[in-house]
Amino acid sequence: MFKVTLSSSITSKARLAWETRHEFLQTNKKVKAVVVVLTVVSPFLGLILGSTLGLVVGLVVSAIIYFLSPYAVTRVREITKGTS
């Protein structure tokens, strides 16, 4: 006669990780208005002032527009991470 005993156990662990992303454009209305106004006014300043002064003023206004433009609209990325 034989005696046989069997036993077993199973253990399982699962972990779920998730991430959500939300991207949108955030507009700074004041800076955007300044950029638009300077863009429209700049050619007329060059036309009215004429010659070298008009060229210099146009270049200065264009440089101001160039450096202000990135602040008018900014891309915002919100990332939410979680586990369960």
N, CA, C and O atoms as a Maestro MAE file, in Angstrom:
{
 s_m_m2io_version
 :::
 2.0.0
}

f_m_ct {
 s_m_title
 :::
 protein
 m_atom[336] {
  # First column is atom index #
  i_m_mmod_type
  r_m_x_coord
  r_m_y_coord
  r_m_z_coord
  i_m_residue_number
  s_m_chain_name
  s_m_pdb_residue_name
  s_m_pdb_atom_name
  i_m_atomic_number
  :::
  1 25 0.840 -1.161 0.000 1 A "MET " " N  " 7
  2 3 0.000 0.000 0.000 1 A "MET " " CA " 6
  3 2 0.899 1.243 0.000 1 A "MET " " C  " 6
  4 15 1.910 1.298 0.700 1 A "MET " " O  " 8
  5 25 0.512 2.214 -0.787 2 A "PHE " " N  " 7
  6 3 1.261 3.467 -0.911 2 A "PHE " " CA " 6
  7 2 0.382 4.626 -0.501 2 A "PHE " " C  " 6
  8 15 -0.827 4.629 -0.730 2 A "PHE " " O  " 8
  9 25 1.012 5.605 0.107 3 A "LYS " " N  " 7
  10 3 0.285 6.825 0.465 3 A "LYS " " CA " 6
  11 2 0.894 7.967 -0.351 3 A "LYS " " C  " 6
  12 15 2.092 8.229 -0.249 3 A "LYS " " O  " 8
  13 25 0.084 8.640 -1.153 4 A "VAL " " N  " 7
  14 3 0.539 9.752 -2.003 4 A "VAL " " CA " 6
  15 2 -0.214 11.011 -1.594 4 A "VAL " " C  " 6
  16 15 -1.443 11.015 -1.511 4 A "VAL " " O  " 8
  17 25 0.537 12.079 -1.339 5 A "THR " " N  " 7
  18 3 -0.067 13.358 -0.990 5 A "THR " " CA " 6
  19 2 0.437 14.402 -1.983 5 A "THR " " C  " 6
  20 15 1.642 14.544 -2.188 5 A "THR " " O  " 8
  21 25 -0.471 15.110 -2.578 6 A "LEU " " N  " 7
  22 3 -0.122 16.172 -3.535 6 A "LEU " " CA " 6
  23 2 -0.640 17.505 -3.002 6 A "LEU " " C  " 6
  24 15 -1.754 17.594 -2.486 6 A "LEU " " O  " 8
  25 25 0.183 18.529 -3.134 7 A "SER " " N  " 7
  26 3 -0.282 19.877 -2.767 7 A "SER " " CA " 6
  27 2 0.347 20.870 -3.752 7 A "SER " " C  " 6
  28 15 1.453 20.661 -4.252 7 A "SER " " O  " 8
  29 25 -0.364 21.921 -4.006 8 A "SER " " N  " 7
  30 3 0.156 22.950 -4.919 8 A "SER " " CA " 6
  31 2 -0.448 24.289 -4.531 8 A "SER " " C  " 6
  32 15 -1.508 24.365 -3.909 8 A "SER " " O  " 8
  33 25 0.251 25.326 -4.915 9 A "SER " " N  " 7
  34 3 -0.277 26.672 -4.691 9 A "SER " " CA " 6
  35 2 0.121 27.539 -5.877 9 A "SER " " C  " 6
  36 15 1.198 27.389 -6.454 9 A "SER " " O  " 8
  37 25 -0.751 28.418 -6.207 10 A "ILE " " N  " 7
  38 3 -0.513 29.346 -7.308 10 A "ILE " " CA " 6
  39 2 -0.696 30.755 -6.774 10 A "ILE " " C  " 6
  40 15 -1.699 31.072 -6.134 10 A "ILE " " O  " 8
  41 25 0.284 31.583 -7.047 11 A "THR " " N  " 7
  42 3 0.213 32.986 -6.642 11 A "THR " " CA " 6
  43 2 0.347 33.845 -7.891 11 A "THR " " C  " 6
  44 15 1.197 33.602 -8.747 11 A "THR " " O  " 8
  45 25 -0.488 34.824 -7.972 12 A "SER " " N  " 7
  46 3 -0.456 35.706 -9.139 12 A "SER " " CA " 6
  47 2 -0.582 37.151 -8.680 12 A "SER " " C  " 6
  48 15 -1.432 37.484 -7.853 12 A "SER " " O  " 8
  49 25 0.259 37.984 -9.218 13 A "LYS " " N  " 7
  50 3 0.180 39.419 -8.946 13 A "LYS " " CA " 6
  51 2 0.182 40.146 -10.280 13 A "LYS " " C  " 6
  52 15 1.019 39.887 -11.145 13 A "LYS " " O  " 8
  53 25 -0.745 41.039 -10.430 14 A "ALA " " N  " 7
  54 3 -0.816 41.825 -11.651 14 A "ALA " " CA " 6
  55 2 -0.834 43.303 -11.282 14 A "ALA " " C  " 6
  56 15 -1.448 43.701 -10.292 14 A "ALA " " O  " 8
  57 25 -0.178 44.080 -12.060 15 A "ARG " " N  " 7
  58 3 -0.141 45.507 -11.815 15 A "ARG " " CA " 6
  59 2 -0.407 46.208 -13.140 15 A "ARG " " C  " 6
  60 15 0.194 45.890 -14.165 15 A "ARG " " O  " 8
  61 25 -1.295 47.141 -13.094 16 A "LEU " " N  " 7
  62 3 -1.680 47.858 -14.297 16 A "LEU " " CA " 6
  63 2 -1.197 49.306 -14.177 16 A "LEU " " C  " 6
  64 15 -1.508 49.998 -13.208 16 A "LEU " " O  " 8
  65 25 -0.448 49.740 -15.154 17 A "ALA " " N  " 7
  66 3 0.015 51.129 -15.181 17 A "ALA " " CA " 6
  67 2 -0.617 51.812 -16.381 17 A "ALA " " C  " 6
  68 15 -0.730 51.224 -17.457 17 A "ALA " " O  " 8
  69 25 -1.024 53.050 -16.187 18 A "TRP " " N  " 7
  70 3 -1.658 53.793 -17.277 18 A "TRP " " CA " 6
  71 2 -1.151 55.224 -17.293 18 A "TRP " " C  " 6
  72 15 -0.650 55.753 -16.301 18 A "TRP " " O  " 8
  73 25 -1.303 55.818 -18.449 19 A "GLU " " N  " 7
  74 3 -0.863 57.194 -18.637 19 A "GLU " " CA " 6
  75 2 -1.807 57.870 -19.623 19 A "GLU " " C  " 6
  76 15 -2.120 57.313 -20.675 19 A "GLU " " O  " 8
  77 25 -2.250 59.047 -19.284 20 A "THR " " N  " 7
  78 3 -3.076 59.812 -20.213 20 A "THR " " CA " 6
  79 2 -2.336 61.101 -20.556 20 A "THR " " C  " 6
  80 15 -1.663 61.694 -19.713 20 A "THR " " O  " 8
  81 25 -2.475 61.508 -21.781 21 A "ARG " " N  " 7
  82 3 -1.858 62.748 -22.237 21 A "ARG " " CA " 6
  83 2 -2.927 63.646 -22.832 21 A "ARG " " C  " 6
  84 15 -3.798 63.209 -23.584 21 A "ARG " " O  " 8
  85 25 -2.832 64.892 -22.474 22 A "HIS " " N  " 7
  86 3 -3.760 65.894 -23.003 22 A "HIS " " CA " 6
  87 2 -2.919 67.061 -23.495 22 A "HIS " " C  " 6
  88 15 -2.244 67.727 -22.710 22 A "HIS " " O  " 8
  89 25 -2.964 67.304 -24.796 23 A "GLU " " N  " 7
  90 3 -2.202 68.403 -25.378 23 A "GLU " " CA " 6
  91 2 -3.162 69.444 -25.925 23 A "GLU " " C  " 6
  92 15 -4.173 69.116 -26.545 23 A "GLU " " O  " 8
  93 25 -2.830 70.696 -25.688 24 A "PHE " " N  " 7
  94 3 -3.646 71.781 -26.220 24 A "PHE " " CA " 6
  95 2 -2.781 73.021 -26.363 24 A "PHE " " C  " 6
  96 15 -1.680 73.093 -25.816 24 A "PHE " " O  " 8
  97 25 -3.288 73.990 -27.098 25 A "LEU " " N  " 7
  98 3 -2.591 75.261 -27.287 25 A "LEU " " CA " 6
  99 2 -3.191 76.290 -26.348 25 A "LEU " " C  " 6
  100 15 -4.408 76.465 -26.290 25 A "LEU " " O  " 8
  101 25 -2.329 76.959 -25.621 26 A "GLN " " N  " 7
  102 3 -2.765 78.007 -24.708 26 A "GLN " " CA " 6
  103 2 -2.370 79.348 -25.321 26 A "GLN " " C  " 6
  104 15 -1.206 79.569 -25.656 26 A "GLN " " O  " 8
  105 25 -3.342 80.232 -25.464 27 A "THR " " N  " 7
  106 3 -3.114 81.518 -26.115 27 A "THR " " CA " 6
  107 2 -3.027 82.629 -25.087 27 A "THR " " C  " 6
  108 15 -3.875 82.750 -24.203 27 A "THR " " O  " 8
  109 25 -1.983 83.441 -25.220 28 A "ASN " " N  " 7
  110 3 -1.860 84.652 -24.426 28 A "ASN " " CA " 6
  111 2 -2.436 85.774 -25.285 28 A "ASN " " C  " 6
  112 15 -1.774 86.252 -26.207 28 A "ASN " " O  " 8
  113 25 -3.647 86.190 -24.992 29 A "LYS " " N  " 7
  114 3 -4.381 87.103 -25.866 29 A "LYS " " CA " 6
  115 2 -3.710 88.467 -25.991 29 A "LYS " " C  " 6
  116 15 -3.736 89.065 -27.067 29 A "LYS " " O  " 8
  117 25 -3.115 88.965 -24.926 30 A "LYS " " N  " 7
  118 3 -2.473 90.281 -24.984 30 A "LYS " " CA " 6
  119 2 -1.252 90.263 -25.890 30 A "LYS " " C  " 6
  120 15 -1.081 91.150 -26.726 30 A "LYS " " O  " 8
  121 25 -0.409 89.260 -25.724 31 A "VAL " " N  " 7
  122 3 0.795 89.165 -26.560 31 A "VAL " " CA " 6
  123 2 0.402 88.916 -28.014 31 A "VAL " " C  " 6
  124 15 1.012 89.473 -28.928 31 A "VAL " " O  " 8
  125 25 -0.607 88.087 -28.227 32 A "LYS " " N  " 7
  126 3 -1.061 87.811 -29.592 32 A "LYS " " CA " 6
  127 2 -1.576 89.083 -30.253 32 A "LYS " " C  " 6
  128 15 -1.312 89.312 -31.433 32 A "LYS " " O  " 8
  129 25 -2.306 89.912 -29.514 33 A "ALA " " N  " 7
  130 3 -2.815 91.167 -30.073 33 A "ALA " " CA " 6
  131 2 -1.669 92.104 -30.420 33 A "ALA " " C  " 6
  132 15 -1.702 92.759 -31.462 33 A "ALA " " O  " 8
  133 25 -0.655 92.178 -29.561 34 A "VAL " " N  " 7
  134 3 0.503 93.041 -29.840 34 A "VAL " " CA " 6
  135 2 1.222 92.568 -31.096 34 A "VAL " " C  " 6
  136 15 1.610 93.384 -31.931 34 A "VAL " " O  " 8
  137 25 1.403 91.258 -31.236 35 A "VAL " " N  " 7
  138 3 2.077 90.715 -32.416 35 A "VAL " " CA " 6
  139 2 1.290 91.031 -33.686 35 A "VAL " " C  " 6
  140 15 1.876 91.407 -34.702 35 A "VAL " " O  " 8
  141 25 -0.025 90.880 -33.635 36 A "VAL " " N  " 7
  142 3 -0.854 91.154 -34.815 36 A "VAL " " CA " 6
  143 2 -0.796 92.634 -35.179 36 A "VAL " " C  " 6
  144 15 -0.644 92.977 -36.351 36 A "VAL " " O  " 8
  145 25 -0.916 93.511 -34.188 37 A "VAL " " N  " 7
  146 3 -0.880 94.955 -34.454 37 A "VAL " " CA " 6
  147 2 0.473 95.357 -35.026 37 A "VAL " " C  " 6
  148 15 0.530 96.099 -36.006 37 A "VAL " " O  " 8
  149 25 1.566 94.877 -34.430 38 A "LEU " " N  " 7
  150 3 2.890 95.225 -34.947 38 A "LEU " " CA " 6
  151 2 3.113 94.684 -36.353 38 A "LEU " " C  " 6
  152 15 3.758 95.334 -37.175 38 A "LEU " " O  " 8
  153 25 2.585 93.505 -36.630 39 A "THR " " N  " 7
  154 3 2.727 92.929 -37.963 39 A "THR " " CA " 6
  155 2 2.006 93.777 -39.010 39 A "THR " " C  " 6
  156 15 2.506 93.956 -40.121 39 A "THR " " O  " 8
  157 25 0.847 94.289 -38.658 40 A "VAL " " N  " 7
  158 3 0.074 95.106 -39.602 40 A "VAL " " CA " 6
  159 2 0.676 96.504 -39.737 40 A "VAL " " C  " 6
  160 15 0.702 97.058 -40.836 40 A "VAL " " O  " 8
  161 25 1.157 97.081 -38.638 41 A "VAL " " N  " 7
  162 3 1.651 98.457 -38.640 41 A "VAL " " CA " 6
  163 2 3.048 98.572 -39.240 41 A "VAL " " C  " 6
  164 15 3.377 99.602 -39.829 41 A "VAL " " O  " 8
  165 25 3.864 97.551 -39.103 42 A "SER " " N  " 7
  166 3 5.264 97.604 -39.530 42 A "SER " " CA " 6
  167 2 5.467 98.030 -40.988 42 A "SER " " C  " 6
  168 15 6.293 98.910 -41.230 42 A "SER " " O  " 8
  169 25 4.769 97.464 -41.964 43 A "PRO " " N  " 7
  170 3 4.991 97.895 -43.346 43 A "PRO " " CA " 6
  171 2 4.611 99.363 -43.569 43 A "PRO " " C  " 6
  172 15 5.253 100.063 -44.352 43 A "PRO " " O  " 8
  173 25 3.575 99.817 -42.883 44 A "PHE " " N  " 7
  174 3 3.155 101.206 -43.052 44 A "PHE " " CA " 6
  175 2 4.170 102.173 -42.448 44 A "PHE " " C  " 6
  176 15 4.385 103.264 -42.976 44 A "PHE " " O  " 8
  177 25 4.796 101.770 -41.337 45 A "LEU " " N  " 7
  178 3 5.850 102.604 -40.758 45 A "LEU " " CA " 6
  179 2 7.005 102.754 -41.743 45 A "LEU " " C  " 6
  180 15 7.525 103.852 -41.936 45 A "LEU " " O  " 8
  181 25 7.399 101.658 -42.357 46 A "GLY " " N  " 7
  182 3 8.469 101.709 -43.358 46 A "GLY " " CA " 6
  183 2 8.085 102.574 -44.538 46 A "GLY " " C  " 6
  184 15 8.930 103.284 -45.084 46 A "GLY " " O  " 8
  185 25 6.833 102.529 -44.941 47 A "LEU " " N  " 7
  186 3 6.359 103.326 -46.077 47 A "LEU " " CA " 6
  187 2 6.327 104.805 -45.735 47 A "LEU " " C  " 6
  188 15 6.742 105.640 -46.540 47 A "LEU " " O  " 8
  189 25 5.833 105.137 -44.536 48 A "ILE " " N  " 7
  190 3 5.710 106.537 -44.128 48 A "ILE " " CA " 6
  191 2 7.083 107.152 -43.852 48 A "ILE " " C  " 6
  192 15 7.363 108.268 -44.289 48 A "ILE " " O  " 8
  193 25 7.921 106.442 -43.141 49 A "LEU " " N  " 7
  194 3 9.226 106.994 -42.776 49 A "LEU " " CA " 6
  195 2 10.192 107.015 -43.956 49 A "LEU " " C  " 6
  196 15 11.009 107.928 -44.072 49 A "LEU " " O  " 8
  197 25 10.105 106.030 -44.817 50 A "GLY " " N  " 7
  198 3 10.933 106.001 -46.018 50 A "GLY " " CA " 6
  199 2 12.413 105.877 -45.728 50 A "GLY " " C  " 6
  200 15 12.836 105.936 -44.573 50 A "GLY " " O  " 8
  201 25 13.177 105.710 -46.749 51 A "SER " " N  " 7
  202 3 14.641 105.628 -46.784 51 A "SER " " CA " 6
  203 2 15.226 104.740 -45.678 51 A "SER " " C  " 6
  204 15 14.643 103.724 -45.299 51 A "SER " " O  " 8
  205 25 16.370 105.146 -45.184 52 A "THR " " N  " 7
  206 3 17.109 104.332 -44.220 52 A "THR " " CA " 6
  207 2 16.389 104.233 -42.876 52 A "THR " " C  " 6
  208 15 16.388 103.170 -42.254 52 A "THR " " O  " 8
  209 25 15.784 105.319 -42.425 53 A "LEU " " N  " 7
  210 3 15.069 105.300 -41.153 53 A "LEU " " CA " 6
  211 2 13.912 104.296 -41.201 53 A "LEU " " C  " 6
  212 15 13.691 103.558 -40.241 53 A "LEU " " O  " 8
  213 25 13.189 104.268 -42.296 54 A "GLY " " N  " 7
  214 3 12.096 103.307 -42.457 54 A "GLY " " CA " 6
  215 2 12.593 101.872 -42.430 54 A "GLY " " C  " 6
  216 15 11.944 100.990 -41.869 54 A "GLY " " O  " 8
  217 25 13.754 101.645 -43.044 55 A "LEU " " N  " 7
  218 3 14.351 100.322 -43.052 55 A "LEU " " CA " 6
  219 2 14.737 99.893 -41.637 55 A "LEU " " C  " 6
  220 15 14.457 98.767 -41.227 55 A "LEU " " O  " 8
  221 25 15.375 100.789 -40.899 56 A "VAL " " N  " 7
  222 3 15.811 100.473 -39.534 56 A "VAL " " CA " 6
  223 2 14.605 100.230 -38.621 56 A "VAL " " C  " 6
  224 15 14.594 99.271 -37.850 56 A "VAL " " O  " 8
  225 25 13.600 101.090 -38.707 57 A "VAL " " N  " 7
  226 3 12.403 100.915 -37.873 57 A "VAL " " CA " 6
  227 2 11.703 99.604 -38.226 57 A "VAL " " C  " 6
  228 15 11.248 98.888 -37.334 57 A "VAL " " O  " 8
  229 25 11.614 99.290 -39.491 58 A "GLY " " N  " 7
  230 3 11.004 98.028 -39.919 58 A "GLY " " CA " 6
  231 2 11.753 96.825 -39.383 58 A "GLY " " C  " 6
  232 15 11.139 95.850 -38.950 58 A "GLY " " O  " 8
  233 25 13.091 96.890 -39.410 59 A "LEU " " N  " 7
  234 3 13.888 95.788 -38.882 59 A "LEU " " CA " 6
  235 2 13.723 95.642 -37.368 59 A "LEU " " C  " 6
  236 15 13.652 94.524 -36.858 59 A "LEU " " O  " 8
  237 25 13.664 96.757 -36.654 60 A "VAL " " N  " 7
  238 3 13.486 96.706 -35.204 60 A "VAL " " CA " 6
  239 2 12.118 96.123 -34.857 60 A "VAL " " C  " 6
  240 15 12.012 95.270 -33.975 60 A "VAL " " O  " 8
  241 25 11.084 96.576 -35.537 61 A "VAL " " N  " 7
  242 3 9.734 96.062 -35.278 61 A "VAL " " CA " 6
  243 2 9.664 94.577 -35.624 61 A "VAL " " C  " 6
  244 15 9.026 93.805 -34.909 61 A "VAL " " O  " 8
  245 25 10.312 94.174 -36.709 62 A "SER " " N  " 7
  246 3 10.327 92.753 -37.081 62 A "SER " " CA " 6
  247 2 11.040 91.916 -36.030 62 A "SER " " C  " 6
  248 15 10.605 90.803 -35.734 62 A "SER " " O  " 8
  249 25 12.132 92.430 -35.458 63 A "ALA " " N  " 7
  250 3 12.846 91.704 -34.404 63 A "ALA " " CA " 6
  251 2 11.973 91.563 -33.164 63 A "ALA " " C  " 6
  252 15 11.967 90.513 -32.522 63 A "ALA " " O  " 8
  253 25 11.234 92.620 -32.825 64 A "ILE " " N  " 7
  254 3 10.318 92.547 -31.679 64 A "ILE " " CA " 6
  255 2 9.251 91.484 -31.916 64 A "ILE " " C  " 6
  256 15 8.943 90.701 -31.018 64 A "ILE " " O  " 8
  257 25 8.693 91.455 -33.112 65 A "ILE " " N  " 7
  258 3 7.683 90.451 -33.455 65 A "ILE " " CA " 6
  259 2 8.276 89.047 -33.365 65 A "ILE " " C  " 6
  260 15 7.637 88.126 -32.856 65 A "ILE " " O  " 8
  261 25 9.496 88.895 -33.862 66 A "TYR " " N  " 7
  262 3 10.153 87.586 -33.849 66 A "TYR " " CA " 6
  263 2 10.313 87.050 -32.428 66 A "TYR " " C  " 6
  264 15 10.076 85.868 -32.178 66 A "TYR " " O  " 8
  265 25 10.714 87.916 -31.498 67 A "PHE " " N  " 7
  266 3 10.937 87.465 -30.132 67 A "PHE " " CA " 6
  267 2 9.642 87.350 -29.317 67 A "PHE " " C  " 6
  268 15 9.601 86.591 -28.349 67 A "PHE " " O  " 8
  269 25 8.603 88.073 -29.680 68 A "LEU " " N  " 7
  270 3 7.325 87.991 -28.966 68 A "LEU " " CA " 6
  271 2 6.454 86.814 -29.423 68 A "LEU " " C  " 6
  272 15 5.663 86.291 -28.637 68 A "LEU " " O  " 8
  273 25 6.591 86.406 -30.657 69 A "SER " " N  " 7
  274 3 5.712 85.384 -31.240 69 A "SER " " CA " 6
  275 2 5.623 84.087 -30.436 69 A "SER " " C  " 6
  276 15 4.516 83.582 -30.254 69 A "SER " " O  " 8
  277 25 6.727 83.522 -29.946 70 A "PRO " " N  " 7
  278 3 6.589 82.268 -29.185 70 A "PRO " " CA " 6
  279 2 5.764 82.412 -27.912 70 A "PRO " " C  " 6
  280 15 5.230 81.421 -27.414 70 A "PRO " " O  " 8
  281 25 5.649 83.622 -27.376 71 A "TYR " " N  " 7
  282 3 4.874 83.816 -26.151 71 A "TYR " " CA " 6
  283 2 3.381 83.997 -26.430 71 A "TYR " " C  " 6
  284 15 2.572 83.976 -25.502 71 A "TYR " " O  " 8
  285 25 3.014 84.172 -27.686 72 A "ALA " " N  " 7
  286 3 1.607 84.369 -28.035 72 A "ALA " " CA " 6
  287 2 0.819 83.065 -27.928 72 A "ALA " " C  " 6
  288 15 -0.310 83.059 -27.439 72 A "ALA " " O  " 8
  289 25 1.410 81.966 -28.381 73 A "VAL " " N  " 7
  290 3 0.744 80.665 -28.335 73 A "VAL " " CA " 6
  291 2 1.744 79.648 -27.806 73 A "VAL " " C  " 6
  292 15 2.861 79.550 -28.314 73 A "VAL " " O  " 8
  293 25 1.349 78.898 -26.796 74 A "THR " " N  " 7
  294 3 2.222 77.906 -26.179 74 A "THR " " CA " 6
  295 2 1.529 76.551 -26.182 74 A "THR " " C  " 6
  296 15 0.342 76.452 -25.870 74 A "THR " " O  " 8
  297 25 2.271 75.513 -26.533 75 A "ARG " " N  " 7
  298 3 1.722 74.162 -26.475 75 A "ARG " " CA " 6
  299 2 1.874 73.649 -25.044 75 A "ARG " " C  " 6
  300 15 2.954 73.714 -24.456 75 A "ARG " " O  " 8
  301 25 0.773 73.139 -24.500 76 A "VAL " " N  " 7
  302 3 0.771 72.621 -23.130 76 A "VAL " " CA " 6
  303 2 0.490 71.127 -23.193 76 A "VAL " " C  " 6
  304 15 -0.432 70.685 -23.879 76 A "VAL " " O  " 8
  305 25 1.295 70.357 -22.472 77 A "ARG " " N  " 7
  306 3 1.106 68.896 -22.420 77 A "ARG " " CA " 6
  307 2 0.925 68.503 -20.962 77 A "ARG " " C  " 6
  308 15 1.820 68.698 -20.141 77 A "ARG " " O  " 8
  309 25 -0.248 67.944 -20.645 78 A "GLU " " N  " 7
  310 3 -0.533 67.437 -19.313 78 A "GLU " " CA " 6
  311 2 -0.452 65.916 -19.349 78 A "GLU " " C  " 6
  312 15 -1.127 65.269 -20.151 78 A "GLU " " O  " 8
  313 25 0.380 65.348 -18.474 79 A "ILE " " N  " 7
  314 3 0.532 63.905 -18.399 79 A "ILE " " CA " 6
  315 2 0.100 63.443 -17.020 79 A "ILE " " C  " 6
  316 15 0.593 63.931 -16.002 79 A "ILE " " O  " 8
  317 25 -0.827 62.496 -16.999 80 A "THR " " N  " 7
  318 3 -1.306 61.925 -15.747 80 A "THR " " CA " 6
  319 2 -0.926 60.444 -15.748 80 A "THR " " C  " 6
  320 15 -1.268 59.707 -16.673 80 A "THR " " O  " 8
  321 25 -0.215 60.017 -14.699 81 A "LYS " " N  " 7
  322 3 0.187 58.618 -14.594 81 A "LYS " " CA " 6
  323 2 -0.486 57.991 -13.386 81 A "LYS " " C  " 6
  324 15 -0.749 58.660 -12.387 81 A "LYS " " O  " 8
  325 25 -0.755 56.720 -13.488 82 A "GLY " " N  " 7
  326 3 -1.373 56.024 -12.377 82 A "GLY " " CA " 6
  327 2 -1.121 54.538 -12.446 82 A "GLY " " C  " 6
  328 15 -0.738 54.001 -13.486 82 A "GLY " " O  " 8
  329 25 -1.337 53.893 -11.342 83 A "THR " " N  " 7
  330 3 -1.228 52.438 -11.263 83 A "THR " " CA " 6
  331 2 -2.399 51.889 -10.476 83 A "THR " " C  " 6
  332 15 -3.006 52.582 -9.659 83 A "THR " " O  " 8
  333 25 -2.692 50.668 -10.732 84 A "SER " " N  " 7
  334 3 -3.751 50.033 -9.950 84 A "SER " " CA " 6
  335 2 -3.442 48.566 -9.779 84 A "SER " " C  " 6
  336 15 -4.212 47.843 -9.147 84 A "SER " " O  " 8
  :::
 }
 m_bond[335] {
  # First column is bond index #
  i_m_from
  i_m_to
  i_m_order
  :::
  1 1 2 1
  2 2 3 1
  3 3 4 2
  4 3 5 1
  5 5 6 1
  6 6 7 1
  7 7 8 2
  8 7 9 1
  9 9 10 1
  10 10 11 1
  11 11 12 2
  12 11 13 1
  13 13 14 1
  14 14 15 1
  15 15 16 2
  16 15 17 1
  17 17 18 1
  18 18 19 1
  19 19 20 2
  20 19 21 1
  21 21 22 1
  22 22 23 1
  23 23 24 2
  24 23 25 1
  25 25 26 1
  26 26 27 1
  27 27 28 2
  28 27 29 1
  29 29 30 1
  30 30 31 1
  31 31 32 2
  32 31 33 1
  33 33 34 1
  34 34 35 1
  35 35 36 2
  36 35 37 1
  37 37 38 1
  38 38 39 1
  39 39 40 2
  40 39 41 1
  41 41 42 1
  42 42 43 1
  43 43 44 2
  44 43 45 1
  45 45 46 1
  46 46 47 1
  47 47 48 2
  48 47 49 1
  49 49 50 1
  50 50 51 1
  51 51 52 2
  52 51 53 1
  53 53 54 1
  54 54 55 1
  55 55 56 2
  56 55 57 1
  57 57 58 1
  58 58 59 1
  59 59 60 2
  60 59 61 1
  61 61 62 1
  62 62 63 1
  63 63 64 2
  64 63 65 1
  65 65 66 1
  66 66 67 1
  67 67 68 2
  68 67 69 1
  69 69 70 1
  70 70 71 1
  71 71 72 2
  72 71 73 1
  73 73 74 1
  74 74 75 1
  75 75 76 2
  76 75 77 1
  77 77 78 1
  78 78 79 1
  79 79 80 2
  80 79 81 1
  81 81 82 1
  82 82 83 1
  83 83 84 2
  84 83 85 1
  85 85 86 1
  86 86 87 1
  87 87 88 2
  88 87 89 1
  89 89 90 1
  90 90 91 1
  91 91 92 2
  92 91 93 1
  93 93 94 1
  94 94 95 1
  95 95 96 2
  96 95 97 1
  97 97 98 1
  98 98 99 1
  99 99 100 2
  100 99 101 1
  101 101 102 1
  102 102 103 1
  103 103 104 2
  104 103 105 1
  105 105 106 1
  106 106 107 1
  107 107 108 2
  108 107 109 1
  109 109 110 1
  110 110 111 1
  111 111 112 2
  112 111 113 1
  113 113 114 1
  114 114 115 1
  115 115 116 2
  116 115 117 1
  117 117 118 1
  118 118 119 1
  119 119 120 2
  120 119 121 1
  121 121 122 1
  122 122 123 1
  123 123 124 2
  124 123 125 1
  125 125 126 1
  126 126 127 1
  127 127 128 2
  128 127 129 1
  129 129 130 1
  130 130 131 1
  131 131 132 2
  132 131 133 1
  133 133 134 1
  134 134 135 1
  135 135 136 2
  136 135 137 1
  137 137 138 1
  138 138 139 1
  139 139 140 2
  140 139 141 1
  141 141 142 1
  142 142 143 1
  143 143 144 2
  144 143 145 1
  145 145 146 1
  146 146 147 1
  147 147 148 2
  148 147 149 1
  149 149 150 1
  150 150 151 1
  151 151 152 2
  152 151 153 1
  153 153 154 1
  154 154 155 1
  155 155 156 2
  156 155 157 1
  157 157 158 1
  158 158 159 1
  159 159 160 2
  160 159 161 1
  161 161 162 1
  162 162 163 1
  163 163 164 2
  164 163 165 1
  165 165 166 1
  166 166 167 1
  167 167 168 2
  168 167 169 1
  169 169 170 1
  170 170 171 1
  171 171 172 2
  172 171 173 1
  173 173 174 1
  174 174 175 1
  175 175 176 2
  176 175 177 1
  177 177 178 1
  178 178 179 1
  179 179 180 2
  180 179 181 1
  181 181 182 1
  182 182 183 1
  183 183 184 2
  184 183 185 1
  185 185 186 1
  186 186 187 1
  187 187 188 2
  188 187 189 1
  189 189 190 1
  190 190 191 1
  191 191 192 2
  192 191 193 1
  193 193 194 1
  194 194 195 1
  195 195 196 2
  196 195 197 1
  197 197 198 1
  198 198 199 1
  199 199 200 2
  200 199 201 1
  201 201 202 1
  202 202 203 1
  203 203 204 2
  204 203 205 1
  205 205 206 1
  206 206 207 1
  207 207 208 2
  208 207 209 1
  209 209 210 1
  210 210 211 1
  211 211 212 2
  212 211 213 1
  213 213 214 1
  214 214 215 1
  215 215 216 2
  216 215 217 1
  217 217 218 1
  218 218 219 1
  219 219 220 2
  220 219 221 1
  221 221 222 1
  222 222 223 1
  223 223 224 2
  224 223 225 1
  225 225 226 1
  226 226 227 1
  227 227 228 2
  228 227 229 1
  229 229 230 1
  230 230 231 1
  231 231 232 2
  232 231 233 1
  233 233 234 1
  234 234 235 1
  235 235 236 2
  236 235 237 1
  237 237 238 1
  238 238 239 1
  239 239 240 2
  240 239 241 1
  241 241 242 1
  242 242 243 1
  243 243 244 2
  244 243 245 1
  245 245 246 1
  246 246 247 1
  247 247 248 2
  248 247 249 1
  249 249 250 1
  250 250 251 1
  251 251 252 2
  252 251 253 1
  253 253 254 1
  254 254 255 1
  255 255 256 2
  256 255 257 1
  257 257 258 1
  258 258 259 1
  259 259 260 2
  260 259 261 1
  261 261 262 1
  262 262 263 1
  263 263 264 2
  264 263 265 1
  265 265 266 1
  266 266 267 1
  267 267 268 2
  268 267 269 1
  269 269 270 1
  270 270 271 1
  271 271 272 2
  272 271 273 1
  273 273 274 1
  274 274 275 1
  275 275 276 2
  276 275 277 1
  277 277 278 1
  278 278 279 1
  279 279 280 2
  280 279 281 1
  281 281 282 1
  282 282 283 1
  283 283 284 2
  284 283 285 1
  285 285 286 1
  286 286 287 1
  287 287 288 2
  288 287 289 1
  289 289 290 1
  290 290 291 1
  291 291 292 2
  292 291 293 1
  293 293 294 1
  294 294 295 1
  295 295 296 2
  296 295 297 1
  297 297 298 1
  298 298 299 1
  299 299 300 2
  300 299 301 1
  301 301 302 1
  302 302 303 1
  303 303 304 2
  304 303 305 1
  305 305 306 1
  306 306 307 1
  307 307 308 2
  308 307 309 1
  309 309 310 1
  310 310 311 1
  311 311 312 2
  312 311 313 1
  313 313 314 1
  314 314 315 1
  315 315 316 2
  316 315 317 1
  317 317 318 1
  318 318 319 1
  319 319 320 2
  320 319 321 1
  321 321 322 1
  322 322 323 1
  323 323 324 2
  324 323 325 1
  325 325 326 1
  326 326 327 1
  327 327 328 2
  328 327 329 1
  329 329 330 1
  330 330 331 1
  331 331 332 2
  332 331 333 1
  333 333 334 1
  334 334 335 1
  335 335 336 2
  :::
 }
}
